[in-house]
């Protein structure tokens, strides 16, 4: 990014990752011109406390970008808006909303070859037993993952037809951290288990707690997303911690941070299609973007709990 005061747009900027990214961009580029688009279906205005930019309340699946922005030129568009509830199984709604929103955005960005950084998802890998590499074929197990795989297909088609246009897809793994509470059920396991334990309850996890996740702290994901502003070429990259940790391990970490000694309450897993293992192979994103996660699960959870429960800090 050549300008110290770029014109940046963030879709889904009132959501979990989007709000963290928006506020980080505002801090990193003090003179930046920032615009957020969000329809508040999975966002909350409270996440943008201290935000100094513009806000457009619109549904991206129907937004007329030209009518809204005219000939305004953006240095980059971060596209994080989507239906993020993976338990919403209405196939038409998921695909129509996520894919058509992306298609409209690309149509607007194409004439000026505006840099686009968009949120893909680790869910497209489907069931895995080892670290997922970007060259693995898509194997979506639910309609949300399918919609993200189609977005990747669109991005790859555009960059093949327009080699000078930089489009970067980021496959976020299991992100947790500040400003996710508004999501309710789709919020991270870290958040839900912390809340249960803070309330004096045993943490409820699926039998027998040996499922593993690549839990990645939102601050690392934000840093990786901002690094995409400097990408020299298009690409699709994993953004995770690079280390799978079990649900049992997460409970141990939470116990240490909270000063508790709860044993897990093991329950049956009601989900037919469940990723029992996720882990990001980070080789490609390290070499292309210089991404290096700074937060282990222990450090990330400790930082998060200080934010969640400031009175206990």
N, C-alpha and C positions, 0 to 999 in steps of 0.2 A: 504494500500500500504506500504509494508515493506521497500522498497528502497527509499532513498531520491533523487536518480538519476535514475528513471525508464525509460524504453524504451517504448515510447507511440506512437501510430499511430492514426491520426484523418482523417477520410474520410470526404470530403466536407469541408475541413479546410479553404478554401478561401471564403466560403459562409458567410452568416450573423451570425448565431449562432456558426458555426464552427470556424470562425476566432476569435470571442470573446473567445471561449473556448481554442483555441490553444494558444493565447497570455496569457491567465490566467494560463494555465498549465506551460508555459515557466517561468512565474513569480513565481509561487508557488514552482516549482521544478527547481531551477537554473541549476542544473547539468543534467537535463533530456536530453535524446536522443529523439528528436521529428521528426516524419515524417508525412507529409500531402499528401493525395491523393485528387486530384480534376481535373475535366476536364473543368472547367470554364463556364459550361453552365449556372449555377446560382451562380457564384462566381467571384471574382475580385482580382487580385494580390495586388491591393492597400489596401485591407483589412488586409494584412499581413505586414504592415509597421513595421519594427523592428524585424521581425521573424528571428530566427537564426538556424532553423533546415533544414531538407531535404525536397524536394518537388518532388512528382511523378505525372506527368500529364498523367492520364489514365482514360478511361471509365470503371467503375467498373462492368458494365454488361458483359464486355468481358475480363476483366483483368485475366491473368493467375498468381495467387498469388505466386505459387511455383516458376515459372520462374522469377518473379520480385524480390522475397525476399529470395528464397532458404530456408535454414534452420534457418533463423533469428528468434529469439524468442522475442516476445513483451510481456511486462507486462500487457498491456491492449490495446484494440482497441475501440476507440470511433467512432461509425458509424453514421454520420449525413448526408452523401450524399444521395440525392434523387431528383426526379423531384418535386420541391416544388410548382409549379404553379398548384393550385387546379382547375384552369379554363381550363386546358388542358384535354380535354375529350376523347382523343384517348385511348380507353381501353387497347389495346394491348401494346402500348408504355408505359403507366403508370405502368402496372403490370409487364411487362417483365423487364423494367429497375429497378424498385424498388425492386421487389421480387428476381429476379435472382442475382442482386448485393449482396443482403443479403445472399442468398444461397451460393454463391461462398465464401463470407467472412467466413461464419460459417464452411464451408468445410476446409478452411485454418486454422481456429482457433481450430478446434476439436481435432487434435492429441495432442496438448500441453495444451488443456483446457484453452486457453487464455481467460482472462476475456473480455467480450464484453458488452459495454454500447451503446445502439442504440436509435435513435430517433423514437418514435412512435408518435401518434398525437391524440389530443382531438377530431379531426374530426370523429374518428371512432364511437363516441357515437351518432352521428346523432342528430335529433331534441330532445331537452331536455327542461324541465321546472323547474328542480331543479338541485342541485349540482350532478355532475357525479361521481359515485363511480367505482373503478376499476373492481368490480365484475359485473357491468352492462354488459349485452350482447352487442356485437358490432352491430351497426345499421348504417353502412356507407351509406351516401346519394350521394356520388360521387365516381368516380373510384380511385381518390387519397386516400380517406379514406379506400376504399376496399383494396388497395395495402398494407396499413399500418396494417390493420386487419390481412391480410395473414402473414405479417412479425411477428406479435404477435403470430399467430398460430405456425409458424415455431420455434420461440424461446421457446414456451411452450413445444412443442414436444421434442426439444433437451434437455431441462432441466429435463424432465421426464425420458428420456432415459439415461441421464448422470447427475445424481443428484449432483455430485461434481463439475460440471462445472457451474460457475457463469455467468449468462447472465441477464443483467438488461435493461428493456425497460422503456423509459421515455416518457409519453404522454404530450408533450408540448402543452400548451394552446395558447393564442393569444399573441405571443412574439413581443416586440418592443424594439428599442434601437439602439445604434451606429452600423455602418457598414451594414445597410440594404438598403441604397439608391439605390445601383446598381440593386436591384431586380425589380425596376420599378413598374408596376401595382400590383404585389403580395406583395409589401412592406406594412407595417402595416398602419392601419387607423391613428394612432398617427402621423406617418411621413407625410402622405398625407394631413391631415387636417392642421398640423403645416405649411406645405409648402404653402397651399392655403392662410391661414391667414397671414403668413409672407409677402405674395405678395399683401396683401390688399384686398383679396377676401373673401366672405362669405363661411364658411365651408359647403361642400355639404355632407349631410347624408341622409339615407333613411327615408321616412316618418314613424313615426313622432318622430324619435329619441329615442324611448323607447326600442329599441333592446338593449340587455345587453351582455357584453363580459367580460371574465376573462382576462383582460389585464395584462400581466406579464412582468416585466422588464428583459432584457436579462442578467443583472448581477445576478439576482436571479436564472435564469435558468442555468447559467454557474456554480454557486455555487452548485446547486442541482446535476448537472451532475458530478462534481468533487467528491461530497459525495458518488456517486455510486462506486468509487474506493474502498471504505471501506465496501461495502455491504457484509454482512455475508452469504447471500443466494440470489438465483435468485428471480426475481420478476418484475412486471410491475407496474409502479407508475405514478400518475398524478404530473405534475409540473406546477403550476399556482400560482396566487396570493391568491386564495381561496375566492375571492370576485368579484361578477359580478357588473360591472358598466355600466350605460347606455351611449349611444352615446351622448345624451344631456349633461350628466355629463362630458364627455370627452371634449366637446366644452367649458364648463365652466372652466375646469381646464386649458385648453390651453389659454383661454382669460386671466385668472389670471397670468399665467406665461409670456405671451407675452405683457401684458399691453394693451390688445385690448378689444373691446366690440361688437364683431360680433354676429349677430343672425344667426342661421343655415339656409341654403338653402335646404329645404326638397325636395327630388326627389323620383321618383318611384323606387322600388327595381326590377331590371331586372332578378334576379336569382330565378329560380323555386325552387331549393333546397338550402335553406339558414338557417344557424343556428341562430335563433333569440335570443338564450340564451346559454351561456356557463359559467360554473363555476366549478372549481376543488374542489372536496372533498379531503382534504389533510391529513386525519387521518392516512392512511396507510403509506404515505411517511414520515410523521413526526416520526412515531414510528420505521420504518425500517431504515431510513437514517438520521434522525435528521434534516430534511429539515425545515427551517423556513424562509419564504420570508421576506426580509428587506425593500422592496420598495412598499409603497402604490402607487396608481396612481398619487397622487399629488407629491410625492417625486421622483418617477421614471420619470415623464414627466419633472419636473424641472431639474433633472440631465441630461436627454437626450437633452433638449433644450440648456443647457450650452455647451454641446458637439457639437450640430448642428450649433449653432450660437455663437461662442466664442467671436466675436466682441461686442456682446451685454451683455456679462457676467459682 
